[in-house]
Amino acid sequence: MAGRYDLLIIGGGPAGLSAAIYGGRAKLKTLVINKGTVGGLVNTTREIVNYPGYSQISGSDLMLDFKKHAEGFGVEFLRDEVVSTDFSQETKIIKTKKGKEFAAKAVIIAGGSEPRLLNIPGEKRLRGSGVAYCATCDAEFFKGEDVVVIGSGDQAIEEGMYITKFAQKVTVIVLHDEGILDCNKISAERAFQNEKMEFVWNSTVEEVLGDESVEGVKIKNIKTGCSSELACQGVFFFVGMVPSTQYLKESGVGMDKRGYIPVGVMMETNLEGVYAAGDNRVKYLRQVVSAAGDGAAAAVAAERYIEELEAFNRSVLQSQQKVLILFFNALINESLEFCTLLEEVNGELQAAQAEGYRIVKLDIATKKNLAKKYGIEKVPSVVILDHGDEIGRLECSRDKEAVRRQLP
């Protein structure tokens, strides 16, 4: 085991770094594992002008400030790639490509997402030098210039229209016959009416041209086979995004059909103690500021989860008094009624000057790991502990006397 941590964060983009700041400030022993340069996709953005407090800053410089802030709170960083996880137990296990294994009380998944690449010549080489994937991030840097948009889905057409607010002309390269776009009809109609937008039909882009920055694209007509060149200063690729969640396929973490992770308001996943923040989760806005907010929420939720976990260990597993762990479901009346009955029985025992028990009630909907740990398959269920060791279980009856007789 390479190390044990309170909080382990997978991903060093704005969500992961924000979570690290909050984790470190909360005095949690925190580790960030990032497979590339800290900052992720934000590093490819030449200038950011809409992050609060910074009128103008490069993406890489902003991420460096985030990292320094986290390091100031004692956060550790490791450049490695997570290849597998085991979230089935209270202690989470994370394994990396370099053969290291880590244990953590809570995990935040913040690996972000990546643009789907066409892998055509010039695309990777000129990324950040005219090749872009986010109109909100980069459109204003092409004021008065000619821009090419690749793609015809909702994202491509809607972001293409956004780019027209800055660019002189936006040319959309479309694979289909004239008049056919993959986007919704309303966006298509608006795009056709936009005087700054032009369309090249039945075509694909074969190459992005330019030495140090984009100078044009090479276009091929798929019907005639003829190629031509179109001068431009920017190329926006909108052929989809891919969440960085491939390593989670066998983890038990819930994902949608695209690989994005659904979460609740506290960034919690379907697994207790596991959170997701930033662009790898299902969300509306994918920006630095929203990712940072996600990270903060996830870290605070993880901190409280760890506190509850440690409180359970102290009050239950280390208790000198016998404990009744009552697993119930707050949505089932019979379950709630048994909670009341058990409390009455325990109160009567204490009134009769018997030792009595400490009752710890756990809603099975939110305490799935503990339910699994004790093999709970139905509710209500009661586990009897003495100094942390299980000494019996109750048959949960509505008969108060029958319940009393079962208590050792």
Protein Blocks (a to p, Z undefined) as FASTA:
>chain_A
ZZdcfbdcedjbfklmmmmmmmmmnopacddddfbdghijmlmpmbackbghiabdcfkl
mmmmmmmmmmmnopacdddddfbdcfkbmbdcdddfkopacddfbdcdfebpadddekig
hklmmgoilpacbfklmmmmmghiacddedjbfklmmmmmmmmmmmmbdcdddfbdehia
fbdfklmmmmmmpmkbccdehiacfbdcdjkbcfbdcdddfklopacddddfbdcddebj
addfklmmmnopacdfkopacddfkopafbehiacedjlbccfbdcfklmmmmmmmmmmm
mmmmmmmmmmmmmmmmmpcbdcddddddfkbmklmmmmmmmmmmmmmmmmnopnbjaddd
ddfklmmmlmmmnopabdcdddddeehiafbdcdddfblklmmmmpZZ
